[in-house]
Every structure is written in C-alpha cells, then in structure tokens.
Amino acid sequence: MMISIVTPIYNEAETIPELYQRVKTTMESSGQSWELLMVDDGSSDRSAQIIKQLSREDNCVRPVIFARNFGHQIAVTAGLDFSRGDAVIIMDSDLQDPPELIPDMIEKWHEGYEVVYAYRTEREGESWFKLFTAKTFYRIIYKITDVDIPLDTGDFRLLDRKVVNVINQMRERHRFLRGMSVWVGFNQTGVPYKRAARFAGETKYPLRKMVKFASDAITSFSYFPLQLATYLGFFAAGLSILAIPFVIALRLAGEQAFLGQATTLIAVLFLGGVQLISLGILGEYIGRLYDEAKGRPLYILKESPEDF
C-alpha cells in the first residue's frame, strides 16, 4: 500500500530540504511505499526550483507547480487531486506539523479508521494573540457550524482513499478542508501532538488571511450569520416597540430630554447600522454564490507531476 503526503508550499525555500529529509527518513523507517506531493502555490522565491531538483534526484517527490498563488486550501486540493496513495496525509511545509507523527496516524488507519486527525496539545513559538485567536476560533466554529469539528485540529490529518475520492468531488471554491473531511463522515479518531515552532521564515497566515479563512469556514458550514441578521432585526424592532410607550409617557410628563432631533438621529443611526450589518452578511453569501456560478477552475497548473 502507498501513502501519499501532500504539502502546500509558498515561499518555503529554507524549509523544503529539511522537510524532504525528515519525511524521507520517517517513511523509509516505516517500511511503507510513499510519494511526496509538493504543491508550489505561486512562490516568488526558489521554492519551485528546489522542488523540481528534488524530483530529479528522488522519484518519490512529485511536483505540482501553480501558475500563480491560489491559496493554501486550493493547493491542498491540487495535492489530493494528483495523489495516488491508498491513504493521503495532509501536512504543512513549515515543519510545525512533525513528519515523525505519520507512523502513529498510519497505525490508526490500519486499525480501521478512515480519517485520523492530529490535535494540538501544545503550541510552541506563537504569540499570545495567535494562541488566543486560534483558541477562540476553534470554539466558535465548534458551536455554530453544522458539523462537529474537533477542537484544536488543523489540516494535519490522514484520509483514506475513499474519503479523498469523496472530497475530490466537492469542487466548491471557498474551501475549509478540515470541515469537509468531518462532513463526509466515516470512522474518525485523533492523535495528540505537540505543535513545534516554525522551522524557518515567517508565517504565511497574517491577520488578514486568518480573518478570511475564518469567514470561509463559517459561511461554508453555518447559517448562523444569516440568523444573526434576523436576530438583530427582531432586537431592533422589539426595542422600538418598548421605547414607544416609554417616550410617550415621558413626553406627557413634560420631560425635556426627548425634545428635538437627537433621539430621532440616534434611532436612525441604530437602525441604519443593523441594516448595513445585515446587508453585509447577505453580501458575503451572495458573493460566494457568484464565485461558484462563474465555474472557473480551482487552480491553473504551470507544471504537473506528469511533466517530470
């Protein structure tokens, strides 16, 4: 049986040689046949050249080179598309996901589990802000989405071939693969690990990308934002209904605080804010429908594994 390992890569020239060596050492000691799909997501450094050089030296390395940057989740999707293994392992290329955990995941797979996700017990080398936002994100997602996504799990996981085949049929553009792999069902279990600090370079997920990723996750698996807009509307309407007799009573009593335009202005601003929030939420979902309706390919290849 073959194990495919998929690693999305974006400007990781310093890390790729170490990643390759650790994966090779781990897989050779496991006794499994393997392939390493390195998906270059439009890197601007020498990442693509290094990947192609490794493929010339080792047939186990299979390059997938994008024509431009399409994003982390799309890069993983391309790796799944080109994988040939009986099981596929998704892992980040920055070595925060340790390749040495792969044998434990394979062992669980041999026990009959079709999805084996790695959950973090510790996170090294990350700021308090990143730790806080990550913890908050996972708990919000767990509460409001329609699937029970395990807490503190990333994309580091093993997928059986039949799970990969199902996910490969799901061609939505705004992808949240850790949610998709839970949504498909099958027997699932987790293995704990200590998330290491980044081996080299800087994070490829700044705050802007983290916010977009969170937005994709929520809108892909939850109607809660749409329900929130409804709740805000009911809240504003209820507040208005309660305020009407209150204001009438104060005016009849001669209260001067409710004379003039200040109260009207506050009410208009409040209702306007609720309406704009609701329109913004609707816009997020409509924008995703528009992206799907265009029917463009998820990614464009500059070079595929068959070119090597």
Beta strands, then each sheet from edge to edge (+ up, - down):
strand 1: 2-9
strand 2: 33-40
strand 3: 61-66
strand 4: 87-90
strand 5: 115-123
strand 6: 153-160
strand 7: 188-195
strand 8: 301-303
sheet 1: 7+ 5+ 6- 4+ 1+ 2+ 3+ 8-
end
